[in-house]
């Protein structure tokens, strides 16, 4: 069973995020536009917290295994959105991400949204494995995004 430890960016979330993503250049370039230092990640987290996102560290057997950011009520549709999930690299592809997503989605009544860049196939496949369905394609200046919905 996974337990939740809500830590709002105070030290450890930044440290975990930096350690767990520093070799994931594709994610870093998509999210931050460059390979960041820890200060860049602090700014990244503060920016999303300013929009209302809640960052959580997820634990299994009292060990940190994942980080999520969730926006409980997006300005666009007033529905919950999952902004990010990062699983500790050495335990990826072992069901932790799906378990975390189950926990996140079950705490909401109704649908939960998530979006991924159009060309990030593995991210789309992961959301599909978590019970999300493709909802639409959203076109933005930065590129096209696949919008997914979890039926709740």
FENZIJO-V111214 format. One record per residue. N is the residue number from 0. PHI is phi in whole degrees, -180 to 180 (* if undefined). D_FIRST is the distance of its C-alpha to the first C-alpha in Angstrom with 1 decimal. Layout:
# FENZIJO-V111214
N_PHI_D_FIRST / N_PHI_D_FIRST
This chain:
# FENZIJO-V111214
0_*_0.0 / 1_-95_3.8 / 2_-111_6.5 / 3_-103_10.0 / 4_-126_13.1 / 5_-82_16.1 / 6_-122_18.9 / 7_-89_21.9 / 8_56_23.5 / 9_-71_24.6 / 10_70_24.9 / 11_-65_21.5 / 12_-62_20.6 / 13_-63_24.1 / 14_-60_23.7 / 15_-62_20.5 / 16_-60_21.9 / 17_-64_25.2 / 18_-63_23.8 / 19_-80_21.5 / 20_-116_24.2 / 21_-61_27.5 / 22_-102_28.0 / 23_-98_26.9 / 24_-59_30.3 / 25_-62_29.9 / 26_-65_27.2 / 27_-62_29.1 / 28_-66_32.4 / 29_-69_31.0 / 30_-79_29.3 / 31_-116_31.9 / 32_81_34.9 / 33_-166_35.2 / 34_-86_33.6 / 35_-91_32.8 / 36_-102_32.7 / 37_-63_30.3 / 38_-64_32.7 / 39_-62_32.5 / 40_-70_28.7 / 41_-61_29.2 / 42_-62_31.7 / 43_-58_29.4 / 44_-65_26.6 / 45_-61_29.3 / 46_-60_30.9 / 47_-71_27.8 / 48_-64_27.0 / 49_-62_30.6 / 50_-87_30.0 / 51_109_27.1 / 52_-69_24.1 / 53_-111_21.1 / 54_-94_19.5 / 55_-130_15.9 / 56_-97_14.2 / 57_-102_10.5 / 58_-116_8.8 / 59_-135_6.5 / 60_54_7.9 / 61_64_10.4 / 62_-110_11.8 / 63_-67_12.7 / 64_-124_11.7 / 65_-160_13.2 / 66_-129_15.7 / 67_-128_16.6 / 68_-126_19.7 / 69_-134_20.1 / 70_-103_23.4 / 71_-68_23.0 / 72_-150_26.6 / 73_-69_28.6 / 74_-62_32.3 / 75_-68_33.1 / 76_-138_31.6 / 77_61_29.9 / 78_-117_26.6 / 79_-72_23.2 / 80_-128_23.1 / 81_-91_20.5 / 82_-89_22.6 / 83_-163_20.6 / 84_-140_17.5 / 85_-128_17.8 / 86_-103_15.5 / 87_-53_16.5 / 88_-54_19.2 / 89_-73_18.6 / 90_-121_15.2 / 91_-70_16.4 / 92_66_16.8 / 93_-125_13.7 / 94_91_11.7 / 95_-63_9.9 / 96_-59_12.5 / 97_-65_12.1 / 98_-64_8.4 / 99_-63_9.6 / 100_-63_12.7 / 101_-61_11.3 / 102_-65_9.8 / 103_-65_13.2 / 104_-70_15.4 / 105_-74_14.2 / 106_-82_15.2 / 107_-110_18.8 / 108_-85_21.4 / 109_91_23.1 / 110_-79_23.3 / 111_-130_21.7 / 112_-105_23.8 / 113_-153_23.6 / 114_-133_26.5 / 115_-137_27.2 / 116_-57_30.5 / 117_-52_32.4 / 118_-92_32.7 / 119_-94_29.0 / 120_-59_28.4 / 121_-63_25.1 / 122_-66_23.6 / 123_-64_24.9 / 124_-61_23.6 / 125_-60_20.1 / 126_-61_20.3 / 127_-61_21.8 / 128_-67_18.9 / 129_-93_16.6 / 130_94_19.0 / 131_-82_21.5 / 132_-122_25.2 / 133_-66_28.1 / 134_-108_30.0 / 135_-165_32.8 / 136_-109_34.3 / 137_-108_35.1 / 138_-102_38.0 / 139_-131_38.3 / 140_-57_40.6 / 141_-71_38.0 / 142_149_37.3 / 143_-95_35.8 / 144_-128_32.2 / 145_-89_30.3 / 146_-101_28.7 / 147_-115_25.7 / 148_-134_24.5 / 149_-101_21.3 / 150_-66_22.7 / 151_84_20.2
